Amino acid sequence: MNEQLLQLIKKRFQVEFKDTTLLEDAFTHSSYVNEHRYLELTDNERLEFLGDAVLELIISEYLYGKFTDLPEGKLTKMRAAIVCEDSLAKFAKACQFDHYIRLGKGEENSNGRQRPALLCDLFESFLGALYLDQGLVAAEKFVAQVIFPKIESGAFSHEMDHKTALQEILQRNGDVAISYQLVGEEGPAHNRQFAVEVSVEGHVIGRGQGKSKKMAEQSAAAAAISDLNNN
């Protein structure tokens, strides 16, 4: 077992595996197994299968509890953005897992260590191994360290509606009172335009228009976000 890897996950994530064979399997690519058949090794594909399901459950529960105003469709889109191949590959690199994956010579020479699909599988394999070794709570703690801060920082806010995004920005340091008020409407019934202002603790921070009250509220929230980002 790679001692540097053991020290890395202990120091960075406060994780110590009881069964280090699971960790070793998680960091063993099929190309390495194929080139070392005499060692009777196990690759990480089965652990990746398990880790994928564990990760989806953890992310789903987190999003469900955090974004209480988002409908199912929006939650699904955000989850998909978080657990997609590109995102998980970046998380694997941020954890420095790419340094420790065991690859066959052919895979290594073809720059496999940088392949998003391979790194994505590696991240899920590690999570699967952690789940088997220490259970769901430990897996959740790891994800909370690595992924939740990115969500909270707005890295996936493009998948949210503007009202939810604005709420996330304004409530980072605690609850505040956010209100939307219809301040005007004009035009014929078939082409009505609504004007809405969004306020925080009684102070107007954005104004928007739209063909419905909901669209006007979204426009006002977008204007407020833009103003906040520019100040």
C-alpha positions as CSV (number, residue, x, y, z in Angstrom):
1,M,0.0,0.0,0.0
2,N,1.3,3.5,-0.9
3,E,2.2,5.1,2.4
4,Q,2.1,8.6,0.8
5,L,-1.5,8.1,-0.2
6,L,-2.4,6.9,3.3
7,Q,-0.8,10.0,4.8
8,L,-2.5,12.3,2.3
9,I,-6.0,11.1,3.1
10,K,-5.2,11.0,6.8
11,K,-3.9,14.6,6.9
12,R,-6.3,16.2,4.4
13,F,-9.5,14.4,5.1
14,Q,-8.9,12.8,8.6
15,V,-9.6,9.4,7.1
16,E,-7.8,6.2,8.1
17,F,-8.9,3.0,6.3
18,K,-9.4,-0.1,8.4
19,D,-9.1,-2.3,5.3
20,T,-6.4,-0.8,3.2
21,T,-7.1,-3.4,0.5
22,L,-10.2,-1.5,-0.4
23,L,-8.2,1.7,-0.9
24,E,-5.6,-0.1,-2.9
25,D,-8.3,-1.5,-5.2
26,A,-9.9,2.0,-5.6
27,F,-6.6,3.3,-7.0
28,T,-5.9,0.3,-9.3
29,H,-6.9,0.8,-13.0
30,S,-7.9,-2.2,-15.1
31,S,-4.8,-1.5,-17.4
32,Y,-2.5,-2.1,-14.4
33,V,-4.3,-5.3,-13.5
34,N,-4.0,-6.5,-17.1
35,E,-0.2,-5.9,-17.1
36,H,0.3,-7.6,-13.7
37,R,-2.0,-10.7,-13.9
38,Y,0.4,-12.7,-11.8
39,L,-0.3,-10.5,-8.8
40,E,-4.1,-11.4,-8.9
41,L,-5.1,-7.7,-8.3
42,T,-8.6,-6.3,-8.4
43,D,-9.4,-3.1,-10.4
44,N,-11.6,-0.3,-9.3
45,E,-14.6,-0.8,-11.6
46,R,-16.9,-2.5,-9.1
47,L,-16.1,0.2,-6.5
48,E,-16.8,2.9,-9.0
49,F,-20.2,1.3,-9.6
50,L,-21.0,1.5,-5.9
51,G,-19.4,5.0,-5.4
52,D,-21.6,6.4,-8.1
53,A,-24.7,5.4,-6.3
54,V,-23.4,6.6,-2.9
55,L,-22.5,10.0,-4.3
56,E,-25.8,10.4,-6.0
57,L,-27.6,9.7,-2.7
58,I,-25.5,12.1,-0.7
59,I,-25.7,15.0,-3.3
60,S,-29.5,14.4,-3.7
61,E,-30.1,14.6,0.0
62,Y,-28.0,17.7,0.4
63,L,-29.6,19.6,-2.5
64,Y,-33.1,18.6,-1.3
65,G,-32.4,20.0,2.1
66,K,-30.5,23.1,1.0
67,F,-32.6,24.4,-1.9
68,T,-36.1,24.0,-0.5
69,D,-37.6,26.3,-3.2
70,L,-36.2,24.5,-6.2
71,P,-38.5,22.1,-8.2
72,E,-37.5,18.6,-9.1
73,G,-36.4,19.6,-12.6
74,K,-34.0,22.2,-11.3
75,L,-32.6,19.9,-8.6
76,T,-32.0,17.2,-11.2
77,K,-30.1,19.6,-13.4
78,M,-27.9,20.8,-10.6
79,R,-27.2,17.3,-9.4
80,A,-26.2,16.3,-13.0
81,A,-23.8,19.3,-13.2
82,I,-22.2,18.3,-9.9
83,V,-21.7,14.6,-10.6
84,C,-20.8,14.9,-14.2
85,E,-17.5,13.5,-15.5
86,D,-15.8,16.9,-15.8
87,S,-16.8,18.0,-12.3
88,L,-15.7,14.8,-10.6
89,A,-12.4,14.7,-12.5
90,K,-11.7,18.2,-11.2
91,F,-12.5,17.1,-7.6
92,A,-10.2,14.1,-8.0
93,K,-7.4,16.4,-9.1
94,A,-8.1,18.8,-6.3
95,C,-7.7,15.9,-3.9
96,Q,-4.4,14.9,-5.6
97,F,-5.8,11.5,-6.3
98,D,-4.4,11.6,-9.9
99,H,-0.8,11.2,-8.4
100,Y,-1.6,7.8,-6.9
101,I,-3.7,5.9,-9.5
102,R,-1.9,2.8,-10.6
103,L,-1.9,2.6,-14.4
104,G,-0.6,0.2,-17.0
105,K,2.3,1.5,-19.2
106,G,0.1,2.0,-22.2
107,E,-2.4,4.0,-20.3
108,E,0.3,6.0,-18.6
109,N,2.0,6.8,-21.9
110,S,-1.2,7.9,-23.5
111,N,-1.7,10.5,-20.7
112,G,-4.4,8.5,-19.0
113,R,-3.6,10.2,-15.7
114,Q,-5.2,13.3,-17.1
115,R,-8.2,11.7,-18.7
116,P,-11.4,13.1,-17.2
117,A,-13.3,9.7,-17.5
118,L,-10.5,7.9,-15.7
119,L,-10.3,10.5,-12.9
120,C,-14.1,10.6,-12.5
121,D,-14.1,6.8,-12.0
122,L,-11.3,7.1,-9.6
123,F,-13.2,9.6,-7.4
124,E,-16.3,7.4,-7.4
125,S,-14.1,4.4,-6.6
126,F,-12.6,6.1,-3.6
127,L,-16.0,7.0,-2.3
128,G,-17.2,3.4,-2.8
129,A,-14.2,2.1,-0.9
130,L,-14.8,4.6,1.9
131,Y,-18.4,3.7,2.1
132,L,-17.6,0.0,2.4
133,D,-14.9,0.6,5.0
134,Q,-16.6,3.1,7.2
135,G,-20.2,3.6,6.2
136,L,-22.4,6.4,4.9
137,V,-21.5,9.0,7.6
138,A,-17.8,8.9,6.7
139,A,-18.6,9.2,3.0
140,E,-20.9,12.2,3.7
141,K,-18.1,13.8,5.7
142,F,-15.7,13.5,2.8
143,V,-18.1,14.9,0.3
144,A,-18.9,17.7,2.7
145,Q,-15.2,18.6,2.7
146,V,-14.6,18.4,-1.0
147,I,-17.9,19.1,-2.9
148,F,-20.3,21.1,-0.6
149,P,-18.1,24.2,-0.4
150,K,-18.0,24.4,-4.2
151,I,-21.8,24.3,-4.3
152,E,-22.1,26.9,-1.6
153,S,-19.6,29.2,-3.4
154,G,-22.0,29.3,-6.4
155,A,-19.9,27.1,-8.7
156,F,-23.1,25.5,-10.0
157,S,-25.4,28.5,-9.6
158,H,-25.9,28.6,-13.4
159,E,-28.2,25.6,-12.7
160,M,-30.3,27.6,-10.3
161,D,-33.0,30.2,-10.9
162,H,-32.0,33.8,-10.1
163,K,-34.2,34.1,-7.1
164,T,-32.6,31.0,-5.5
165,A,-29.1,32.3,-6.5
166,L,-29.8,35.7,-4.9
167,Q,-31.1,34.0,-1.7
168,E,-27.9,32.0,-1.5
169,I,-25.7,35.1,-1.8
170,L,-27.7,37.1,0.7
171,Q,-28.0,34.4,3.3
172,R,-24.4,33.2,3.4
173,N,-24.0,34.8,6.8
174,G,-27.5,34.1,8.2
175,D,-31.1,34.6,7.4
176,V,-32.3,38.0,6.0
177,A,-35.7,39.1,5.0
178,I,-36.1,39.1,1.2
179,S,-39.3,40.4,-0.4
180,Y,-40.6,40.9,-3.9
181,Q,-43.2,43.6,-4.5
182,L,-45.2,44.4,-7.6
183,V,-44.7,48.1,-8.3
184,G,-46.3,48.5,-11.7
185,E,-48.1,46.9,-14.7
186,E,-49.0,48.3,-18.1
187,G,-50.1,47.3,-21.5
188,P,-53.1,45.4,-22.8
189,A,-54.3,42.2,-21.3
190,H,-52.7,40.0,-24.0
191,N,-49.3,41.8,-23.7
192,R,-49.1,42.8,-20.0
193,Q,-45.8,44.0,-18.6
194,F,-45.2,43.7,-14.8
195,A,-42.6,45.6,-12.8
196,V,-41.2,44.2,-9.6
197,E,-38.7,45.4,-7.0
198,V,-36.7,43.0,-4.7
199,S,-35.8,44.3,-1.2
200,V,-33.7,43.1,1.6
201,E,-34.6,44.3,5.1
202,G,-36.7,47.0,3.5
203,H,-34.0,48.3,1.1
204,V,-34.5,47.9,-2.7
205,I,-31.6,46.2,-4.3
206,G,-33.0,45.3,-7.8
207,R,-35.8,46.0,-10.2
208,G,-37.1,44.0,-13.2
209,Q,-39.8,43.6,-15.7
210,G,-41.5,40.6,-17.4
211,K,-44.6,39.3,-19.0
212,S,-45.7,37.7,-15.7
213,K,-45.1,38.4,-12.1
214,K,-42.8,35.4,-11.8
215,M,-40.7,36.5,-14.8
216,A,-40.5,40.0,-13.4
217,E,-39.3,38.6,-10.0
218,Q,-36.6,36.6,-11.8
219,S,-35.5,39.7,-13.7
220,A,-35.3,41.8,-10.5
221,A,-33.3,39.1,-8.8
222,A,-30.9,38.9,-11.8
223,A,-30.5,42.7,-11.7
224,A,-29.7,42.5,-8.0
225,I,-27.1,39.8,-8.5
226,S,-25.5,41.8,-11.2
227,D,-25.4,44.9,-9.0
228,L,-23.9,43.0,-6.1
229,N,-21.2,41.4,-8.3
230,N,-20.2,44.9,-9.6
231,N,-19.9,46.4,-6.1
